Amino acid sequence: MKASVVIVAAGSGNRLGLATPKAFVRVAGMTLLARALRTLRSVDAIGEAVVAVPSGMERAARGEVNAAGLEIPVKITPGGGERQDSVRIALAFTSAEADIAIVHDAARPFATAAMFSECIEAAARIGGAIAAIPVADTLKRVEGGRSIQSTLTRSGLWQAQTPQAFHRALLVEAHARASRDGTVATDDSDLVERLGARVEVVEGSPLNFKITTPDDLAIAEAIATRIGS
C-alpha cells in the first residue's frame, strides 16, 4: 500500500507578525516546512508528497524539499485563498493509484513518523483516522461579549490535530461535495464525516500543536532546542 501526503504550507502567517510566510519561518535553524518533510523520510508507506505553498514561493519550497533529503517524488503547487482550497488543489495532484491520502499542516513541526504510520494503518482499515488528544481543560461556551453561557462536559471531547489520513477516493469525494455545496470546514475530517464515513482518532501529542502566534513560535523554539532537532 502506498500513500500520498499533502503538506499544507500556503498560510501567510500574519498572526506571527512576520513578513515571511509561516511555513518558511525557521525554528532552531530549520523551516517548519523542512521539519514536516524530514519526518516523512521515516514513513515507509508514503510514496509521494504534494506541497501547497503561497504563490511565488515554489522555488523556495523546492529548496526546502532538497534540504529535507526526501527520496520520494515531491510536487509543489500554489495553494488557494483558504486552507480548504489549498488541500483540494494539492489533492488533485496526488496519484490516483494511491490508496490513502494524508493531510498535514506544516505549522505542526513536531508530528512524529509514528503518528503518520498509525493514521495510515487505521485509515486503511476503516476509511479515516486523525491524530487527536483528549481535551484536558474545562470548556466554557461564551456568547454576547465575554459572558459565560454554559460549561461543557469534556468527557468524550478530543482536540483534532494533523496528520489526518483517509481513503483517497473518500477524501476526493468529500472535497468535491464541499466545493459544490459551498461547505467550509476547519479540517478535512469534518468534510469526510459529512459523507457519513467513519473516522477514528489515534493518539496525538500535546507537542503536536499548531504554530499560530509569536508565543507558539517561542515555545516551538524552546522545544526544538531541548530535543536537539
C-alpha positions as CSV (number, residue, x, y, z in Angstrom):
1,M,0.0,0.0,0.0
2,K,1.3,3.4,-1.0
3,A,0.0,6.7,0.4
4,S,0.2,10.2,-0.8
5,V,0.7,13.1,1.6
6,V,-0.5,16.7,1.1
7,I,1.6,19.2,3.1
8,V,-0.4,22.4,3.7
9,A,2.1,25.2,3.7
10,A,0.3,28.1,2.0
11,G,-0.6,30.2,5.0
12,S,0.6,33.8,5.2
13,G,1.3,33.6,9.0
14,N,0.1,37.2,9.5
15,R,-0.7,36.5,13.2
16,L,3.0,35.8,13.7
17,G,3.7,39.4,12.8
18,L,6.4,38.3,10.3
19,A,6.9,39.1,6.6
20,T,7.9,35.5,5.9
21,P,5.1,33.0,5.1
22,K,4.6,30.7,8.1
23,A,5.9,27.5,6.6
24,F,9.2,29.2,5.8
25,V,9.8,30.6,9.3
26,R,12.8,28.9,11.0
27,V,12.7,27.1,14.3
28,A,16.1,26.2,15.7
29,G,17.6,26.8,12.3
30,M,15.2,24.8,10.2
31,T,12.0,25.9,8.5
32,L,8.6,24.5,9.5
33,L,8.2,23.1,6.0
34,A,11.6,21.3,6.1
35,R,10.8,19.8,9.5
36,A,7.5,18.4,8.2
37,L,9.2,17.0,5.1
38,R,12.0,15.5,7.1
39,T,9.6,13.4,9.2
40,L,8.2,11.8,6.0
41,R,11.5,10.1,5.4
42,S,10.7,7.6,8.2
43,V,7.3,6.7,6.9
44,D,7.7,3.8,4.5
45,A,4.1,3.8,3.4
46,I,4.4,7.3,1.9
47,G,5.2,7.2,-1.8
48,E,4.8,10.8,-2.8
49,A,4.2,14.3,-1.4
50,V,2.4,17.4,-2.7
51,V,3.2,20.7,-1.1
52,A,0.8,23.7,-1.3
53,V,2.7,26.9,-0.8
54,P,2.0,30.6,-1.3
55,S,2.1,31.7,-4.9
56,G,5.7,32.8,-5.7
57,M,7.3,30.6,-3.1
58,E,7.6,27.5,-5.3
59,R,11.3,27.8,-5.9
60,A,12.0,28.4,-2.2
61,A,9.8,25.3,-1.4
62,R,11.9,23.2,-3.7
63,G,15.0,24.3,-1.8
64,E,13.3,23.1,1.4
65,V,12.5,19.8,-0.2
66,N,16.1,19.3,-1.1
67,A,17.2,20.3,2.4
68,A,14.9,17.7,3.9
69,G,16.6,14.9,1.9
70,L,13.4,13.2,0.7
71,E,13.8,10.3,-1.8
72,I,10.2,10.3,-2.9
73,P,8.7,12.4,-5.7
74,V,7.5,15.8,-4.4
75,K,5.2,18.1,-6.4
76,I,4.8,21.8,-5.5
77,T,1.8,23.8,-6.3
78,P,0.5,27.3,-5.3
79,G,-2.3,27.0,-2.7
80,G,-5.6,28.7,-2.5
81,G,-7.2,31.5,-0.6
82,E,-8.2,29.3,2.3
83,R,-6.7,26.1,3.8
84,Q,-9.5,24.0,2.4
85,D,-8.8,25.4,-1.1
86,S,-5.1,24.5,-0.7
87,V,-5.9,20.9,0.2
88,R,-8.3,20.5,-2.7
89,I,-5.8,21.9,-5.2
90,A,-3.0,19.7,-3.9
91,L,-5.2,16.6,-3.7
92,A,-5.8,16.9,-7.4
93,F,-2.0,16.4,-7.9
94,T,-1.8,13.2,-5.9
95,S,-1.6,9.9,-7.8
96,A,-5.0,8.2,-8.5
97,E,-3.2,4.9,-7.7
98,A,-2.6,5.9,-4.1
99,D,-4.8,4.0,-1.6
100,I,-4.5,6.6,1.2
101,A,-4.3,10.4,1.2
102,I,-2.8,12.2,4.2
103,V,-3.2,15.8,5.0
104,H,-0.7,17.5,7.4
105,D,-0.2,21.1,8.3
106,A,3.5,22.3,8.0
107,A,2.7,24.5,11.0
108,R,2.7,21.4,13.3
109,P,6.5,20.8,13.3
110,F,6.5,18.1,16.0
111,A,4.3,15.5,14.5
112,T,6.1,12.1,14.6
113,A,6.5,9.4,12.0
114,A,4.6,7.1,14.3
115,M,1.6,9.4,14.1
116,F,1.7,9.3,10.3
117,S,2.0,5.5,10.3
118,E,-0.8,4.9,12.8
119,C,-3.1,7.2,10.9
120,I,-2.4,5.4,7.7
121,E,-2.9,2.0,9.2
122,A,-6.2,3.0,10.8
123,A,-7.5,4.7,7.7
124,A,-6.7,1.6,5.6
125,R,-8.9,-0.4,8.0
126,I,-11.9,1.8,8.4
127,G,-11.7,4.7,6.0
128,G,-10.3,7.6,8.0
129,A,-8.2,8.4,11.0
130,I,-6.8,11.6,12.6
131,A,-4.3,12.4,15.3
132,A,-6.0,13.9,18.3
133,I,-5.7,14.4,22.0
134,P,-8.3,14.3,24.8
135,V,-9.4,17.7,25.9
136,A,-7.8,18.4,29.3
137,D,-9.2,21.8,30.2
138,T,-12.7,22.8,31.2
139,L,-14.5,24.3,28.3
140,K,-16.9,27.3,28.6
141,R,-19.4,28.5,26.0
142,V,-19.2,32.3,25.8
143,E,-21.7,34.5,24.0
144,G,-22.5,38.2,24.0
145,G,-19.1,39.5,24.7
146,R,-17.3,37.6,27.4
147,S,-20.3,36.3,29.4
148,I,-20.2,32.5,30.1
149,Q,-23.4,30.9,28.9
150,S,-22.6,27.3,29.9
151,T,-19.9,24.8,30.9
152,L,-19.4,21.9,28.5
153,T,-18.7,18.4,29.7
154,R,-15.2,17.5,28.4
155,S,-15.8,13.8,28.6
156,G,-15.5,12.3,25.2
157,L,-14.1,15.5,23.6
158,W,-10.9,15.3,21.7
159,Q,-8.8,18.1,20.1
160,A,-8.2,17.4,16.5
161,Q,-4.7,17.6,15.0
162,T,-2.9,16.6,11.8
163,P,-1.9,14.3,10.2
164,Q,-5.3,13.1,9.0
165,A,-5.5,10.1,6.7
166,F,-8.3,8.8,4.6
167,H,-9.0,6.5,1.7
168,R,-8.0,8.8,-1.2
169,A,-11.3,8.4,-3.1
170,L,-13.2,9.3,0.0
171,L,-11.3,12.5,0.6
172,V,-11.6,13.5,-3.1
173,E,-15.4,12.9,-2.9
174,A,-15.6,14.9,0.4
175,H,-13.8,17.9,-1.1
176,A,-15.8,17.7,-4.4
177,R,-19.1,17.8,-2.5
178,A,-17.9,20.6,-0.2
179,S,-17.0,22.6,-3.3
180,R,-20.4,22.0,-4.9
181,D,-22.3,22.8,-1.7
182,G,-20.2,25.7,-0.5
183,T,-19.3,23.9,2.7
184,V,-16.5,25.3,4.7
185,A,-14.8,23.3,7.4
186,T,-11.7,23.8,9.6
187,D,-10.3,20.3,9.0
188,D,-10.7,17.5,6.4
189,S,-12.2,15.1,8.9
190,D,-15.3,17.3,9.1
191,L,-15.8,17.1,5.4
192,V,-15.4,13.3,5.4
193,E,-17.7,12.9,8.4
194,R,-20.4,14.8,6.4
195,L,-20.4,11.9,4.0
196,G,-21.4,9.6,6.8
197,A,-18.0,7.9,6.7
198,R,-16.3,6.5,9.8
199,V,-13.3,8.3,11.2
200,E,-11.3,7.3,14.2
201,V,-8.8,9.0,16.4
202,V,-5.2,7.9,17.1
203,E,-3.2,9.3,20.0
204,G,-1.5,12.5,19.1
205,S,0.6,14.6,21.5
206,P,0.4,18.0,23.2
207,L,3.7,18.7,21.5
208,N,2.0,18.4,18.1
209,F,0.5,21.9,18.4
210,K,-0.1,24.3,15.6
211,I,2.1,27.4,15.5
212,T,-0.2,30.4,15.1
213,T,1.1,33.2,17.4
214,P,4.5,34.6,18.4
215,D,4.2,32.8,21.7
216,D,3.7,29.5,19.9
217,L,6.8,30.2,17.9
218,A,8.8,30.9,21.1
219,I,7.6,27.6,22.6
220,A,8.5,25.7,19.5
221,E,12.0,27.2,19.5
222,A,12.4,26.0,23.1
223,I,11.2,22.5,22.4
224,A,13.3,22.1,19.3
225,T,16.4,23.3,21.2
226,R,15.7,20.9,24.1
227,I,15.2,17.9,22.0
228,G,18.0,18.8,19.7
229,S,16.2,18.7,16.4
